[in-house]
Amino acid sequence: MAPDNRIAVCPGSYDPVTNGHLDIISRASGMFDKVIVAVVNLPMRKGSTLFTGEERVSFIKNATEHLGNVEVEPFSVLTVDFARSHGAKAIVRGLRAISDFEYELELNQLNRAQAPDIESVYLMASAKYSFIRSSGVKELATFGGRISELVPEEVAIALQERIGR
């Protein structure tokens, strides 16, 4: 790959992927030559996941197939190591609200200490997605709430089958 290719990694647990995640991925795909959506196999911060890594990868692949420069892969290493192994120079993350900032600032500092050559790039959530959290979507699904406008149709169906009442 030529050294001038702009490759970014969008890491996350994506349990499940939401329309907010997809908005960030789509916008990043317009900024970089290639975007690799890195789906963490077992998130440390969140413990177990509702959907397997394979299911989460499949959901994202299906939802981003129209974006020709987006790839989706599972990973189980430090994000910066994953980025470096794929030639990425940027880690793209979304910010929904000020409450996200403190965690993201800490994460950025840890990543920079490990890999000062890899930049963190933050995209502000679009207003219509700024309230969507994967955990909130799962809670809505648990109690029979409407989630069809928050996640791709395939994910809504899977959530309703898995945890819906």
Helices and strands as residue ranges (DSSP letters): E 7-12, H 19-29, E 34-40, H 53-64, E 70-75, H 79-85, E 90-95, H 98-114, E 119-124, G 127-129, H 134-142, H 153-162
